Amino acid sequence: MVGPLRLTWRHRYQLEVGDDAIAYDGAVVELSTDGGASWQDVAALVSSSPYPGAVGAATSGALAGRAAFVGTNPSWPVTDLAFVDLGEALIGQTVRLRLRLATDGGVGSFGWELDDLAVSGIAGAPFEHLIAEGGGCPPRARAGDDQRVAAGARVRLDASASSDPDDVALAFSWTQLAGAPVELLDVAAAATTFIAPTLELDETLRFEVAVSDGESTATDTVDVVVEGTGEAPPVEPPGPPDDLVVTGGLCAVGGERSAPWLLLAAAAALARRRRR
């Protein structure tokens, strides 16, 4: 370092917070002065922590109990400006920086997205290598929350929360993966609907939405539990044989024709013969 070390970047994040208001995932900025053998949080070197909260102490993630970026950034889904001013304490030292995201093994969320990272007070460039951009970022598919519905209800599947980091218009495609088959109203729309079938027992219908920006495709699934009625669905009575045709008082069965009264007479004669 040749001067006061200052970090700035733009970011947005949406990290898991449970119904109990406990943060299960978090993100931090760390530095090392011994080539990466050990790391310390930048919050330990500044008078005012850059973090808005802390990861729950009883959670299973690697950052449990530590101050961190948690929950959702204030301007979500727009990015916010963040900075850390480390002052002159590290002048004359070689410093490594890392941006660290840690989660538990349960529910996931959007994550942590950073851009426009700038470092001042250093000699040379902050990165050892620059890699050419390989095209746009892939879209993010969001099929919506799982649902529980009654038989006969009109169910709406909504993937309009899907997004593309490059603000490219998205194409949608819905398919059913499991459960009693239903007819989706518009499989190429961001939102589609169907009528929940009548079932004797509870059954889970699973649907997948594929979201494409023309180059990359992302998918997400949603489950809809249809509550059973406790009664078997009605069964339609069988129709006439496919090879039965009635024309002019004659019944044609399997290509042969017989007058209806002859068929009845033959049946009556057979019944008398059996009684004898």
Secondary structure, 3 states (H helix, E strand, C coil): CCCCEEEEEEEEEECCECCCCCECCEEEEEEECCCCCCCEEHHHHCCCCCCCEECCCCCCCCCCCCEEECCECCCCCCCEEEEEEEECCCCCCCCEEEEEEECCCCCCCCEEEEEEEEEECCCCCCCCCCCCCCCCCCCECCCCCCEEECCCCEEEEECCCCECCCCCCCEEEEEEEECCCCCCCCCCCCEEEEECCCCCCCEEEEEEEEEECCCCEEEEEEEEEECCCCCCCCCCCCCCCCCEEEECCEEEECCEEECHHHHHHHHHHHHHHHHC
